[in-house]
Amino acid sequence: MPAADLWTALADPRRRAIVALLLARPRPVGEIARECGLSQPGASKHLKVLREAGLVHVRQEAQRRVHALDPAPMAALDAWLAPYRKLWGESLDALGRRLDERPDATEPTPED
């Protein structure tokens, strides 16, 4: 199971927005703050949580710190969720079969 830190990091909608933003490409904190509507200190705090959870890594480029998404924790999360996706898929398949068994609501009933 993924670490509790991963779940905690992804529980906040602002951090999920940052993760979604970093999915496109690495970005400096100022750009992340601007795009997510956060102050720079606020964005930095969220990025720290994401770094500590292993979701983001940072590299220094001259005077800028550029943050990038680390896919490894997401892969672990994906592997952990796989059995649940299967369960949902089976449930949705069963619902589809059940709906297919019902008479079409647009067909007239014998009473009509």
C-alpha positions in Angstrom: 0.0 0.0 0.0 1.3 3.5 -0.7 2.6 5.5 2.2 0.2 7.6 4.2 2.2 10.6 3.2 1.2 10.0 -0.4 -2.5 10.0 0.4 -2.1 13.1 2.7 -0.3 15.0 -0.1 -2.9 14.2 -2.7 -5.8 14.9 -0.3 -5.5 18.7 -0.7 -7.1 20.0 -3.9 -4.4 22.7 -4.3 -1.7 20.0 -4.3 -3.6 18.0 -6.8 -3.7 21.1 -9.0 0.0 21.4 -8.7 0.5 17.8 -9.6 -1.7 18.3 -12.6 0.2 21.4 -13.7 3.6 19.5 -13.3 2.2 16.7 -15.5 2.7 18.9 -18.5 6.3 19.9 -17.7 8.6 21.0 -14.9 8.1 24.5 -13.6 9.6 27.1 -11.2 7.7 27.9 -8.0 6.7 31.4 -9.2 5.0 29.9 -12.2 3.3 27.3 -10.1 2.1 29.9 -7.7 0.7 32.1 -10.5 -1.0 29.3 -12.4 -2.6 27.9 -9.2 -3.6 31.2 -7.8 -1.4 30.8 -4.7 1.1 33.1 -3.0 4.7 32.0 -3.6 5.1 31.1 0.1 1.9 29.1 -0.1 3.0 27.3 -3.2 6.3 26.5 -1.6 4.6 25.0 1.4 2.5 22.7 -0.8 5.6 21.8 -2.9 7.4 20.8 0.3 4.6 18.4 1.2 4.7 17.0 -2.3 8.5 16.6 -2.1 8.3 14.9 1.2 5.8 12.4 -0.2 8.2 11.7 -3.1 5.8 13.1 -5.7 8.0 16.0 -6.7 11.7 16.5 -7.0 13.5 19.8 -7.4 16.6 20.9 -9.3 18.5 24.1 -9.2 18.8 26.0 -12.5 20.9 29.1 -11.9 18.8 31.2 -9.5 15.6 29.2 -10.0 14.4 26.0 -8.4 12.5 23.9 -10.9 10.0 21.4 -9.7 9.1 18.2 -11.6 6.8 15.4 -11.1 8.3 12.0 -10.0 6.2 9.2 -11.6 7.4 6.4 -9.3 4.9 7.1 -6.4 2.1 7.4 -8.9 3.0 4.0 -10.4 2.9 2.6 -6.8 -0.5 4.2 -6.3 -1.7 2.9 -9.7 -0.6 -0.7 -8.7 -2.4 -0.4 -5.4 -5.6 0.8 -7.0 -5.6 -1.9 -9.8 -7.8 -4.4 -7.9 -10.3 -1.7 -7.1 -10.5 -0.7 -10.7 -11.2 -4.3 -11.5 -13.9 -4.4 -8.9 -15.5 -1.3 -10.4 -15.2 -2.7 -13.9 -17.0 -5.9 -12.9 -19.7 -3.9 -11.1 -20.2 -1.7 -14.1 -20.3 -4.7 -16.4 -22.9 -6.3 -14.2 -25.0 -3.1 -14.3 -24.7 -3.0 -18.1 -25.9 -6.6 -18.4 -28.8 -5.8 -16.0 -29.8 -2.8 -18.0 -29.6 -4.8 -21.3 -32.0 -7.3 -19.8 -34.7 -4.7 -19.1 -37.3 -4.0 -21.8 -36.6 -0.8 -23.6 -38.4 2.1 -21.9 -39.3 3.6 -25.3 -41.2 0.4 -26.5 -44.9 0.5 -25.9 -46.2 -1.8 -23.2 -49.0 -4.3 -23.9 -51.4 -2.0 -22.1 -50.9 0.8 -24.6 
